[in-house]
Amino acid sequence: MKKLAFFFWAVFLTGVGLAQQVSRVSNDFFVLHNAIRGDSTYKTFDQQVELIKSLGYDGVEINQLDSFDGMKAALDKHQFTGSYFYIKVNLDSPTPDPRIEPDIRALKGTKTVLAPYIVSDGKRFTSPSAPADSIVVRHLRQLSDWATAAGLQVAVYPHVGFYVERVDHALRLVKQTDRPNVGLTFNLCHWLATTPKASRSDWKGLLTTLKPHLKMITISGANDVDAAGMDNGPTGIWNQYILPLGTGSFDTYELVRYAIQDLGFRGPIGVQCYAMKGDKPTNLRHTMAVWQQYKTRLTKR
């Protein structure tokens, strides 16, 4: 009888443990460098990384090649994570910038996701085309090779106004590249900026379609309004699509909940802060408080 009681008690405890495991949010939560870049107090990479880590974030963006050495040194000093490395792929060049490869090598053994954004600096390619796409694929396969050697993932970064600005275009390129370590990022603000309000209702279906290739998500507070007639400046679309987390008419929490709980997404989730009004350190503290509220709500479901 005692053995039977012990058996049922063990089963109960196992069930509780599994339930806790399922409800626990394990995704890394990071912040883009624009959340603190340009601050009058936290001016150096060292100061910025120290602050972001102290607030409870899991990582910070490494923004562009020119800032790599300084940010990498600060990350190493504070034993912190460069969650993703934002790098330019210029279609006017037949091959990737040669400076990228040694930087990728230096990231070997980290959790950094490589996030190429695709542009045509000379405006040779202004809209999607087969010839331009073939150049993108060639670049992505080279990045894939370098990333594979370093044990890293690649996530194409759609950005409004760039050659690859829409997530459906990014998905086509990922499928053409056909490499297991090459996927894409879903950026809430850029998706809103490139998707009319009337076409947004099935965003859950879109995320479901993206899921096999989804490496990273970036979020923000946002208003569910149309971008038509708004410019791309700080007072235009970003004044609507990059708001403090937890604000705006778009239900960002539900997007996070659906991705984590319904789709089982376990990749990093970052917060966008470009052109956000207010004191940067205060915004960082507010954002972390809202993220903790999100996690509490998720674990109570």
N, C-alpha and C positions, 0 to 999 in steps of 0.2 A: 504493500500500500504506500509506504514511504517512497519507494522507487518510482511509483506511478505519479505521486504528487510532485516529486522532484522533476520528472520528465515534463509534466505540464507547465511547471514553473519555468523550466529552461526554455520551453517553446514560447511562453509568454515573453520572457526577457529577450529572446531572439527577435520576436515580432516587434517589440518596442524599439530594439536597436535598428532593425531594418527600416522602420517608419521614420526614425530620427535621421537615418542615413539618406532616405529619399527626400526628406523635407529640408535638409541642410543645403544652403547655397554655397557651392564650392567654387564658383566662377571668380577669377581674379577681377578686381574692380580697380581700374586705373584712370588717370586723368591725362588729358592732352597737355602738352607743354604750354599752349597758349593760356592756360588757366593761371599761370604765374609769370610767364615771360613778360618783361617790361615793367614789372613791379618796382616801385621806388625803394623798397626796403630789402626784398629778397632779390638781389641783383645777379648773383653768381649761380652757376650750376650747383655748386656745393651747397649754398644756402637754400636753393629751391628744392633740391632732392631731400635735404635734411627735413625741411618743413613738411613736404608731401608725405614722407614716410612717417613722421611723427603724428600726422593726422589720421593714420590708419589705412591709407591707400596701399594697394598691392603693387603698384608700379606707376610709371610715367612714360610718356612718349619720348623717343629720340627723334628730334625734328630736323631732317635734312642732313646732308653730308657735311656741311660746314660746321655744324655744331656737334658732330659725332665724338670727336676726341675729348672735348670738354665734358660732355654729358657722360660718356663712358667712364671717365676718370672719377666723376662724382658718384656714379652708380656703384663702381667698384669700392670706393672708399666707404660708402654707407651700406654696402652689401644689399643693394636694392635692385629692383627689376626694371629694365627697359622693356616695357610691355610690347611696344611695336616701334619699328624703325621706318619712318616716312621718307621714301626716296623717289626721286623723279625718274621716269622713263620718257625720254625725248624721242619721238618718232622721226625727227629729222636726222637722227644719228643711226647708223646701221647696227650699232652694238651698244650695250649699256656703258655708262660712265665707268672707266677702269678703276676709279677710286672705290667703287662699291664692293668689289671682291675682297680686298683686305679687311674692310669693315665687317663684312659678313663673317670672315674667318675669326675676327676678334670676338664675335658673339657666340662662338661655338660653346655648347654646354649651357646656354641660357634658355629662357622661355620666350625670347623676343620673336615676334612675328614680323616678317618683312612686309611692308605695305607700300607697294609701288603705285603711284598715281601717274596717269598716262596723259601726256601733252604733246602738242606739236608747237615748239617754241616759235618757229618761223611761219606758222599758220599754213603749212603745206596741206595739212589734213584738218578740215574743220567739221566734218561730219563722218559718221561711220562708213567705211568702205572696205571691200575685200582686200585691196592692196595694203591699206593701212593696218587692217587687222592682222595680216600676215606678218607685218613688221612687229606688232605687239607680241604675237605668239613667239616669234624668234627671241625677243627680249625676255619674255617670261620663261622660256625654256632655259635660257642661260642663267637667269636668276635661280631657277629651280635646281640646276646643277650645283651652283655655288651653295645654295641653301641645304641641299642634300648632304654635301660634304661636311656642313656644320651642324647637321641635325635640326634644321629650322624649317618653319612653315612660311608660305608666301600667301598673302591675302590681297588681291587686287582691290584698290581703293577708289570706288566711283566718287567723282567730285563734280558738282554742277559747274558748267562752263569749260570743263576740260574735254579732251577727246573721248575719254570714257567717263561719262557723267551719269549714265543710267545703270541701274543694277542688272537689268535684263541684258544689256550689252556686255557687262562684266561677266555674266554667267556664260554667255556664248563664247567669250574668249577663254574662259577657264576650261570649258569643255573641249575647245579646239587645242588648247595647250596639252591637255590629257596627261597631267602629271599628278600623282597622289598628294604631293605636298603643295600644290597650287590650288587655292580656292579664292574666296572673296570676303569682303567686309560689307556688312549692312550698316550704312550710316543713316540714321533717322533723319537728320537735318537735310542731307543731300537728296534723300528719297522724297521728302516732302517738297523740296525745291524743284524737283524734276517730274513730279506726278500731280496732275490736276486733282483737286479735291474730289471730283466726281468719280475718279478712278482709284480711290484709296480704300474703298470699303472692304476689299478682300485682302488686306495686308497679311492676315493669318495664312491664307492660301499661298501668298508670295513667299513668306518665311518657310513654309513647309516645302515648297519647291527648292528653295535655296539650301535647305538644311544639309544635304549631303556634301555641299561645298563650302559651308559657312565656317569661317575660321575666327571671325571677330565681329563684334557689334559695338557701335558707338551710339550713345543716346544723349538726350538733353530734354529740358522742358521745351514745349513747343505749342504753338497755336495751330489748330487744324483749319487753316485758311489757304486760299489760292495765292500762288506767287505771281499771277498775271499782273503786270503793271508795276511790280516792285523791282528795284535794282538790286544788284548783288553786294551793295555796300553795307556797312554796319547799321545804317538806319533803314535798310530795305529788308530783304528776306531774312537776314540773320537776326533782325529785331523781332521776327516772328517765329523763327525755327530754332534759335539757340537762346533759350531762356533758362533761368535757374531751375535745376531739377526739382520736380514736384509742382511746377507751375505750368500754366497754359492749358488750352482746351483739348489738346491731344492727350490720350490716356497712355502716357509712357509706362506707367506701372504695369498696365495690362500687357503691353508689348514684352516687357521683361518677364512677367509671369508666364506668358504663353511660351516664350523661347525656352525658359528654364524648365518649367514643369510639364508642358505638353509636348514640346519637341525634344526635351532632354539635352539642350545645348549646354555644353560645359566649357566653352571657350571664354576668353577674356571679354569683359564688357567695359568700355571706356566712356568717359563723359566729356562732351564738347563744351568749350567755354569761349570760343572765338567771339570777340567784340562784345562780350557780356558786360553790362553796366555794373558799377559798384566796386568796392574794395576787393582785390583779388584774394588775399588770405581769408577774408570773411566769406567770400563766395565758396572757397574750398571747404571751409568748416561747415557751411550750410549744406553743401552737396553731400558730404560724408554723413551728416545727420539724416538727410533724406534717404540715402542708400541704406542706412541702418534700419530706418522705418520700413523700407521695401523688404529687407530681409526678414524683419519681424513678421510682416504680413504674410510673406511666403511660407514661413515655417509654421504659421497658425492654420493654414488651410487644411 
